[in-house]
Amino acid sequence: MRVTRSIVMVAGLMIGAFVVPAGARAPAALPRLADYSLRVGCCAGIPDDHAGEPADTPGTPGSWSVTDVRYADRTLTFHARFVPPAWSLPVDAGPAVLFWGLALSGGRGEIGYQQQVSRGSLPIPACLAKPCVFEAEISLDLDPLPTIAKGVRGFGDPAASVGLGLVRTFAGGTWLQLLEAQGDGPQQTLRQPGDWSGHLDPVGLFPVATAGIRDAAAAIEAARRAAGDATQPVVGTPVRFIAGPIDCPSNDARGLETADGDRVIFDAATQDGPIDTTVDLPVGTTWRVGHAAAGGMTFAVGSIPLIVVVSYECTDRGPLPVAVQVAEVVSSEHSPSPAP
């Protein structure tokens, strides 16, 4: 099944803080906008720090491509195509949202420089096929780039950098799949642009409550409602997930996930305090906490609510679950408390 939409974006300009003061020596001459470098898939498309790391047991990655790239009248136009990785969680697919971001990047002396210039999003109807194909025509206004570049002291080697990301919704918007376009293409300029392509990490699905979505949340919900999303939330079994705080150099603690990466909790424990989250999981699904060799375990979800208590330890690979307890909840009044 192929889903296509077209849109023209009006750029929202953000002026940086590095402005040349009065009387200072002017920066070296910058090239014309048409001679700026072009980079696609080099930076974040989804405007959030979110749960998007590949699963411990990676599946088959998806793919993305940008073709029919054209530059004219300070406008970059291209055809974007996403083929997301498959998912296994028994939930129905709803609408999707294609996000993009335009940034000015380059160098300031020996220091790299990048500044976000504009962002946009495009709702796309649900796709029920496996694999799905999402396509869109996108136009980006590049007119603000030279103005920003001229105001940055010592700026050189300017490039128009484009980030792309696709967010798919499932089960009435309660589960998400977040896919950032990643890849690297040949050296190009706006005057002679070419095609780009890359991969989408085989990330699984996340409950919206734990996916770290903030800035993009309104666009995702608006797209879902505008599309008349008919999917329903999961009717499952509540599973309470508890993890105490940890203090490691890297707080990328692993949470619950299926064998093929349908992640439930991403940053399960941080320096900010313990995590105590309850998620409804589909009956009959199997989940893993941590690695079997490091005290992890696998459990199945039935009709009785569960509680999962995890202890983490700092290792050279980051925080890892080293002790896991899973118990059926007979009465919510007697649920165990988080470990200190």
N, C-alpha and C positions, 0 to 999 in steps of 0.2 A: 504494500500500500504506500502511495506517495502523497505527501502533504505539502502544499506549496502556498506561500504567502508573499506579498510584495509590500515594501515600505520605503519611505524616504525620511531620513532623520534630520532634524534641525539640531545642530550642535549647541551644547550648553557650555559656555566658555568659563574656564577657571584660570585666573591670572596668578602666576607664581610669586614667591616672595623675593626672588633674586632679581631686583630691578636696578638697572644702572643708575647711580645717583648723578645729580647735576654736576657738571664739570669733570666727570671721570672720563678716562680714555675710552672711546667707542670700541666695541669688540670687533674682531676680524670679520671681513665681509663674509656673509653667509650665501650659500648657493640659492638659486631660484627654487621656488617650491617644487617645480617639476623635476628638479634634480635631487630632492630629498630621497633618502633610502626608504624602502618599504619593507616592513616586517609584519607577518601575520602569524597568529598562534604563539606569540612570544610573551604574552602577558595575560593577566587575569581578565576574563570576560564577565564572569558573574561577580557583582559588586559586594562581596562578603568574604570574610575568612570563614570557610565552611568545611564540612566533612567531605573530603574528596580524595583521600589517599587510597591507592590500590589495596585490594584485599590481601591477606597473608597468603591465601591460596588463589593466585590470579586465574581468572577465566580468560576467555577470548576477548581481546580489546575491540572497541569499535573504531570507526574511522571518520574523518572529516576532510572536506576539500573546499577550496575556493577557486572558482574558474570564471572565465569571461571577465577578467579584471580590466577595468577601463578607467582612465583618468582624463578629465576634461573640465574646464571652467572651475578649477579648484575643488572638484568633487570626485571622490573615489567610489566607483560602483562595481559590485561583484555579485556572483551567484554563490551562495553558501549551501553546502550539503552535509548533513550529519547522518551517520548510520550508527546508532547507539549500540553498546553491548547488550546482550540479552539479560533478562532477570529471571529468577526462579521463584521468588516469593509469590504465593497464590493471592495476588491482589490485582484488581482491574486497572488498566491504564487510562488516565484522563488526559487533559490538554497539556501542552508543553509551552515553554517560553524560551525564545532565543535571545540571549543577551550579547551585547557587544560593547567594547570600550575603545576609545581612541586616545592615544597618548603621544606626547612629543618626547622623544628620547634622543640621546646623544652624549656629549661629553663636556665637562667643564674642567679644562686642564687635564689632570690625571684622574679625575673623579667622574664616574658615570652619572648621568642625569636622566630622570624620567618624570614627567608631570602629566597627570590625567587631564584631558581636555574635555571630553564629553562621554556620555554613556547613553545607551538606548536599549529598548527591548521590543520584542514582537511576539504576540500570542500566536500559537499554532494549534490547530485542532488535534484531537487524540488520534493516535495511530495504533491499531490493534494487531497488525501483522508482526511476525517475527522472521527476519529482522524488519525494523521500521526504517523508513527514509524520510527525513525532514529537510525541506528545501525552502530557500527564501532569497529574494533579490534585495540587496541592501545598498544604500547610498550614504556616504559619509561626507559631511562638509569639512574640508581641510583648511578653509580660509583663515581660522584663528592661528594656525601653526606659525607662520612667519612673524606675526606680532609678538607671540610669546617668546620665540627664539631670539628676537632682537632685544628683548628686555632682560635676557639672562647673561650676566657678566661672563665673558670668556667661553661662551657656548660655541661648539663646533660639531661637525659630523651629524647634522640633524637627520632624524628619521621619523616617519609616520608609522607608529606601532599600533597594530589592531589586535585586540583580544576578543575571542569568541567563546561562548559557553551555552550549553543547552541544559535546561532544567525540566525534567519530566515529572508530572504529578500522577499519583496513584491513590486509589481508595478515598475518593472525596477530598483530595488534597492533604491527607494525613501522612502520606509517605512520598518521598522525593528521590529522584536520581539526579545527581549533579555531575555534569560532564564538561570539563574544560578542554578546549582544543589545544593540543600540544604538538609541536613539531618545529622543523626548521627548513627553510627553503633556500634557494640560490640567492646570491646578491642581486638585488633589483633596485630600480629607481621608479618613481612615479611616472617618469616620462616613458619608460619601457617596462610596464608591469607584466608579470606572468602568473602562472597558476601556483597554488600552494596546496599542501596536503599534510596530513599527520594522523596521529592516533588519539583515541579516547581511552583512558585507563579503564580497566574492567571493574569499576566500582559498583557496589550493589545499591540497595535502597536504604533510606534512612527515615525514621519517623521525623516529621517536621519539627517536633518539639526538641529534638536533639541534634538537628542538622546544622545549627549555628547560623541560620538565615535571619538577617536583620534588615539590611537595606533593600534586599530583593524581595522581601516578603510581600509587600503591597502589590508589586507588579505580578508576582506569581498568583496571588489570590484573585486579583482583578481579571487576569487572563482566564483563570479557571471558571469564574462566574460568567464572564462574557461569552464563553464557549458553551454555556449550559451544561456543565459537567454533570453527568448522570451517575457517576460511580459513587459507591457508598463506602464509608469507613469500615475497617476490618471488624468483624464480629469475632473476637478471639478471647484469649485468656489473659488476665492481667499478670504481668511478671514484674516484680519489683527488683530493681538493680541497685545495689549499694556498694560503694567503694570509698574507702577512707582517703584523706588528702595525702599527697606525696610531695616530696621536695627533691626532684632530680634535675640535672641540667637540661634534660629534654622531657617535656611532659606530654609526649604523644602516646599516652597509655591506650592499650588495646581494649576494646569492649567485647560485646557479643557479636558474633557473626556466623553466618552459615558457611558451609564448605566452599561455596562459590561467591561469597563476598556480600551477601545482603546484610550489611552492617546495621546494628541497632544503636550502639553507643560509640562515639568516636573518642573524644577527649574524656575518658571515663573518670579520671581523677586529676586534679590540678593543685597548685599551691593555694588556690583560693578557698578550699574547704572540701568537705566530703560531697559525694554525689549520691542522691537518693531520688531515683526516677522510676516511674511505673509506666510500662508500655504494654498495650494489648497486642499479643502475638497470635498469629493464626494457629488454630489447633492442628496438630499433626506435623508441624515444622520442627526441625532439629537445629540446635544452636550450639556454638562452641565458645568457650571463654578461654582465651589464652592458648598456650601451646601445651600439648600433652606431655612433652618432655620437661616442662617447667611448672608442673602442678596444675595445668589446665584440665578442663573436662568438657564433655558434650552431654547435652540433655535434650529431651523431647518435651514438647508442650502438649499437654492433654487438657482436660476440662477443669482441673483443679488449679487455682492460682498458685504461683510459685514466688519464692524469694531467693535471690542470688546475691551472695556476699563475697566480695573479692578483696584479697590483700595483694598489694603491689610491692615490688622490690626494685630498687635502682640497679641496672646492669649496664654493661658497655653497649648494649643495644637499645638503651632507653628503659622506661618503666615497663615491667612485664608482670602479668598476674602469676603469683607463685602459690596461692592457696585459694581455692574456690569451694564454697559450700552452696548447695542447692537443696531447698526444702519445700515441701508442700505447705501452703498456708491454710491451717484448719480454721483459725479465727484471726481477723485483722487486729483484734485487741491484744493478741499475744505475739505479734510479729517481732522478730529479734531486732535489736538496735544495731546501728553501724558500729563496727569494731573501732576502737580508739586508734 
